[in-house]
Amino acid sequence: MAGDKTGEKTWSEAYVKLNQKSVLIRSLKDLPNAQIMYLRLPDGASHGEGYESSGKKSLKKLYRKKINNITTIDGSATYTLDELKDLVATVLKQRKARDIRVLDYKTTVLEENDTCFDHTDHTVSARLVVEVLNQNKIEGNLTG
């Protein structure tokens, strides 16, 4: 969407420390307020069972408290559920977020072998943000 046909880099990137964790931030060079933050958590696969390469860990398992923590794919940080929520709260508060957009947070987080219509990581990450908003009484325009 923001690609450049001349081969020039469209995004700049930097690692920053938030709550003692390393987070990758990519910003559009021509619009630096347009940013994406990458926590680099392992993909849990569509049903949230996780992959062998990441020890079968997933955001869904962390959310359901079936595992105590999850480590980034590059091994640079490990999060408990509370640490992950604290990080999201820090970002929302520091950025003074007012327009908060998430994926579908209303869909039930699937149990084993349920039919899914989206990756459980999408649903769980959206639910985590909504929970953080409510727990921290962060006001904003939520779209999901």
C-alpha positions in Angstrom: 0.0 0.0 0.0 2.8 2.3 0.8 5.4 0.8 -1.6 7.7 2.8 -3.7 8.4 1.7 -7.3 11.8 3.5 -7.5 13.3 1.0 -5.1 13.8 3.6 -2.4 13.0 2.5 1.1 9.5 3.7 2.2 9.8 2.6 5.8 12.4 3.4 8.4 12.8 1.1 11.4 14.2 1.2 14.9 14.2 -0.9 18.0 13.0 0.8 21.1 12.8 -0.3 24.8 9.3 -0.3 26.2 8.8 -1.7 29.7 12.3 -3.2 29.5 11.3 -5.1 26.3 12.7 -4.6 22.8 10.0 -3.6 20.3 10.5 -3.0 16.5 8.9 0.1 15.2 8.5 0.8 11.5 7.5 4.3 10.4 6.6 5.7 7.0 9.4 8.0 5.9 7.0 10.6 4.5 4.4 10.2 7.3 6.3 9.4 10.5 3.2 9.2 12.7 2.1 6.2 10.6 3.8 3.4 12.6 3.6 -0.3 13.1 4.9 -1.9 16.2 6.1 -5.5 16.0 6.4 -7.6 19.2 7.6 -10.5 17.1 5.5 -13.1 18.9 5.3 -16.5 17.3 2.4 -17.2 15.0 0.0 -19.6 16.7 -1.4 -21.0 13.5 -5.1 -20.6 12.6 -6.5 -22.5 15.5 -3.9 -21.3 18.1 -2.2 -24.6 18.6 1.3 -23.1 17.8 4.1 -24.5 15.7 6.8 -26.9 16.7 9.5 -24.3 15.8 8.2 -22.1 18.6 7.6 -24.9 21.2 3.9 -25.0 20.3 3.5 -21.6 22.2 0.8 -19.2 21.0 -1.0 -16.1 22.1 -4.1 -18.1 22.5 -2.4 -20.5 25.0 -1.0 -17.5 26.9 -4.4 -15.8 27.0 -6.1 -19.1 28.1 -3.4 -19.5 30.8 -2.2 -22.8 29.3 1.3 -21.5 29.3 3.0 -19.0 31.6 4.9 -17.0 29.1 5.7 -16.6 25.4 9.1 -15.7 23.8 9.6 -13.6 20.7 10.7 -15.4 17.6 14.1 -13.8 17.8 14.5 -14.7 21.5 14.9 -11.0 22.5 12.0 -10.9 25.0 9.7 -13.1 27.0 6.2 -11.9 28.1 3.8 -13.1 30.7 0.1 -12.2 30.0 0.3 -9.3 32.5 3.6 -8.0 31.0 2.0 -8.1 27.5 -1.1 -6.2 28.8 1.2 -3.7 30.6 3.1 -3.1 27.4 -0.1 -2.4 25.5 -1.3 0.0 28.2 2.1 1.8 28.1 1.8 2.2 24.3 -1.8 3.5 24.5 -1.0 5.9 27.3 2.3 7.2 25.9 0.8 7.8 22.5 -2.4 9.3 23.9 -4.3 7.0 21.6 -7.8 8.3 20.8 -8.7 6.3 17.7 -8.1 2.7 18.6 -8.6 0.1 15.8 -8.5 -3.6 16.5 -9.6 -6.7 14.6 -12.7 -8.7 15.7 -12.8 -8.8 19.5 -16.3 -10.1 19.8 -15.7 -13.5 18.3 -15.3 -16.2 20.9 -11.7 -17.5 21.3 -11.9 -20.9 19.9 -11.5 -24.2 21.9 -9.6 -27.1 20.4 -10.8 -28.3 17.0 -13.5 -25.5 16.7 -14.1 -24.2 13.2 -12.4 -20.8 12.8 -13.1 -18.0 10.5 -9.9 -16.0 11.3 -6.6 -16.7 13.0 -7.0 -16.9 16.8 -4.0 -14.5 17.1 -6.1 -11.8 15.6 -9.1 -12.4 17.9 -6.9 -12.7 21.0 -4.8 -9.6 20.3 -8.0 -7.6 19.7 -9.4 -8.9 23.0 -6.2 -8.1 24.9 -6.4 -4.4 23.7 -10.1 -4.1 24.7 -9.3 -5.6 28.1 -6.4 -3.2 28.6 -8.7 -0.3 27.7 -11.3 -1.4 30.2 -8.9 -2.3 33.0 -6.9 0.9 32.7 -10.0 3.1 32.0 -8.4 4.4 28.8 -10.9 6.4 26.8 -10.9 6.4 23.1 -12.9 5.6 20.0 -12.7 1.9 19.7 -13.4 0.4 16.3 -13.3 -3.4 15.8 
